[in-house]
Amino acid sequence: MHSTIFILSDNPISENEVIDDDYFSLSQIERRGYDYCGVTDLEYEVRDYLSRFYAEFFKTEIMKTDYDDYPEDDFVQYKMTITNREKYMKSVYKEYRKALNEFSNALTLERLLDSEDRDISYLLYKLQCVMDDRFAIQFYSDYGDFESPEQLMRRSKDGDVYYIIAAFDYHS
């Protein structure tokens, strides 16, 4: 599945600060076990993921820089504001509680010891994945690590603003 990594900054950026794959070390992506595919169309990714799937939680707006001499070369960046954080985490919390309950009801010591028990292996996987993003989006920011939207929401608060520098495509 093709997925997206959004590169975030805490501050607005200038045109010469846009990150490309020469700047963003491929080893950072590969170290996470991702199959790096390249720079992707930022406008498409913002519109597709953040404006469609996450519009209620990540408010995005285009920020244009007009150049008087070359109006056709307007520089576009996106500002992303965290909104409805608690509402977002309530749905994650419900899913986590449901998966945890399902896991604890099925778990016995014998089943946990049985390395061939596919049901328990699946429930362990499901429990682990509850906090992971459903669309395989990752954020990489000044914070210094890859984060799922859930992780970003946990460390942010309503009204926090980020500027999207670039988007990278990877296989997950």
C-alpha positions, 0 to 999 in steps of 0.5 A: 500500500502506498502511504504518505509521510508529511514533513512538518515545521513549527514555523512558516517556511520560505521557498528555499526551505522546502525539503526534497529527498536530498535533504531528508535522509533516506536512511531515516525512512528505511530505518523505520522499515519503510520502502521509500518511493520518493517525493509526492505531490503535496497539494494532492496529498493534503487535499486527499488525506487531510482535507478528506479523511481528517478535515474535522481534526486537521484544519488546513489552509493554503498560504501563498507567497506572491512574487510581484516580478513572477506571479506565475511562480507563487510559492504555496505552503500549507498551514495545519491547525489541530482541532477537535483533539478530544473528539478524535481521541475518544474514537481511538479510546473506544477502539482501544478498549474494545480490542483490549477487552476482546484480547483479555477475554480470549487470553489464557496462559496456555494460548499465550504459550502456544506459538501456533495460536493464530487467534492470539497472534492476530489479537496481539497485532490488532491491539498494537495497531489500534493506535496506528493510523488507519491510512498509514500516514506518518508525520515527521517534524521538528519533534524529531521522530515519525508519528502517527496522527494519534501520536501527534494528537496525544502530544499536541493540543487544540490550536497548535499550528504546523506548517507542511513542508513536503510529502514523501511516498512510501510502501507500508 
